[in-house]
Amino acid sequence: VQALFSFFIAPLFGTVILGMLWKRATKQGGFWGLLAGTVSSISLWAWVKVNPMNIRFMILQPSATPQIIGKVQAMSENIYRAMWSWSICVIVTVVVSLMTAPKPVEELDGLVYGATKLPSEGHLPFYQRPIFWAALVAIGLVILNIIFW
């Protein structure tokens, strides 16, 4: 399951985050970035399966060998593969988006954070503001961590 997540979820996460937070992202950039991230992840998986010694290049540890890594090899391999596929996805998305024409900002209203006008919360009482609930959840999280540590 982790291998499949590194194939598809990591590059998809990069595409979604860029699409939500960067108003310059384009559909062509998202498509090619997602494709490049997925193909790179599957290629890295096949590369290590063909020769397990290739893991040292993927995790950037020249002294790493399958015998040294042992049981944690599969998990570390998945994490590093996800990192590479996410990075490749983001880089390709940014490069292709910069080379293609962006949508007008008016069309991105409600879709992209930088292009959406945020409503004012000045008239709301403190208990109806999102920051109050975020602080309450953060305090609860800290308390639960202390209790169950």
C-alpha positions in Angstrom: 0.0 0.0 0.0 2.8 2.4 0.8 4.4 1.7 -2.6 1.1 2.6 -4.3 0.8 5.7 -2.2 4.3 6.8 -3.3 3.3 6.2 -6.9 0.1 8.2 -6.9 -0.7 10.1 -3.7 2.7 12.0 -3.3 2.6 13.6 -6.8 -1.2 14.2 -6.5 -0.5 16.0 -3.3 2.0 18.2 -5.0 -0.4 19.0 -7.8 -3.3 19.8 -5.5 -1.3 22.0 -3.2 0.2 24.0 -6.1 -3.3 24.3 -7.7 -4.8 25.6 -4.5 -2.1 28.0 -3.3 -0.4 29.3 -6.5 -2.6 31.3 -8.9 0.0 30.9 -11.7 -0.5 27.1 -11.9 -2.0 25.9 -15.2 -3.9 22.8 -16.2 -1.0 21.8 -18.5 1.5 22.2 -15.7 -0.7 20.1 -13.4 -1.1 17.4 -15.9 2.6 17.1 -16.9 3.7 17.5 -13.3 1.4 14.7 -12.1 2.5 12.5 -15.0 6.2 13.1 -14.4 5.8 12.5 -10.6 4.0 9.2 -11.2 6.3 7.9 -13.9 9.4 8.9 -11.9 8.1 7.0 -8.8 7.3 3.9 -10.8 10.7 4.1 -12.5 12.5 4.4 -9.2 10.6 1.4 -7.9 11.6 -0.7 -10.9 15.2 0.6 -10.8 15.6 -0.6 -7.2 13.8 -3.9 -7.9 16.2 -4.7 -10.8 19.3 -4.0 -8.6 18.7 -3.5 -4.8 22.1 -1.8 -4.5 20.6 1.2 -6.4 18.8 2.2 -3.2 21.9 4.0 -2.1 21.5 6.5 -4.9 17.8 7.0 -4.1 18.3 7.7 -0.4 21.5 9.6 -1.0 23.6 7.4 1.3 26.6 5.9 -0.6 27.3 3.4 2.2 23.8 2.0 2.3 23.3 -1.6 1.2 20.2 -3.8 1.3 21.9 -5.9 4.1 22.5 -2.9 6.3 19.1 -1.4 5.8 17.4 -4.8 6.3 13.7 -4.7 7.4 13.4 -1.0 7.2 14.4 -0.9 3.5 10.9 -1.1 2.2 9.6 1.7 4.3 12.6 4.0 3.8 12.4 3.2 0.1 8.8 4.2 0.0 9.4 7.5 1.9 12.3 8.5 -0.3 10.5 7.5 -3.5 7.5 9.6 -2.4 9.8 12.5 -1.7 11.4 12.3 -5.1 8.1 11.9 -6.9 6.6 14.9 -5.1 9.7 17.0 -5.8 9.7 16.1 -9.5 6.0 16.8 -9.7 6.3 20.2 -8.2 9.3 21.2 -10.3 7.7 20.0 -13.6 4.4 21.7 -12.6 6.2 25.0 -11.9 8.3 24.9 -15.1 5.4 24.0 -17.4 3.1 26.5 -15.7 5.6 29.3 -16.2 5.9 28.3 -19.9 2.1 28.3 -20.5 -0.5 31.1 -20.4 -2.2 31.4 -17.0 -5.9 31.8 -16.5 -7.2 35.3 -15.7 -7.3 35.9 -11.9 -11.1 36.6 -12.2 -11.7 33.0 -13.2 -9.8 31.7 -10.2 -12.0 33.3 -7.6 -13.1 30.7 -5.1 -10.6 28.2 -6.3 -7.1 29.5 -5.5 -6.2 31.0 -2.1 -4.3 34.0 -3.6 -7.2 34.9 -5.9 -10.1 34.6 -3.5 -11.3 37.5 -1.4 -11.5 36.4 2.2 -14.6 37.5 4.1 -14.1 39.8 7.1 -14.6 38.2 10.6 -14.6 41.5 12.4 -18.4 41.4 13.2 -18.4 37.9 14.6 -18.0 37.1 18.3 -14.7 35.3 19.3 -16.4 31.9 19.6 -17.5 31.9 16.0 -14.1 32.7 14.5 -12.0 29.9 13.1 -8.9 31.0 14.9 -10.6 30.4 18.2 -11.5 26.8 17.3 -8.0 26.2 15.8 -6.4 27.4 19.1 -8.8 25.2 21.1 -7.9 22.1 19.0 -4.2 22.9 19.3 -4.5 23.2 23.1 -6.5 19.9 23.2 -3.8 18.2 21.1 -1.1 19.3 23.5 -3.1 18.1 26.5 -3.7 14.7 24.9 -0.1 14.4 24.0 0.9 15.1 27.6 -1.6 12.7 29.0 -0.9 9.8 26.6 2.9 10.3 26.2 
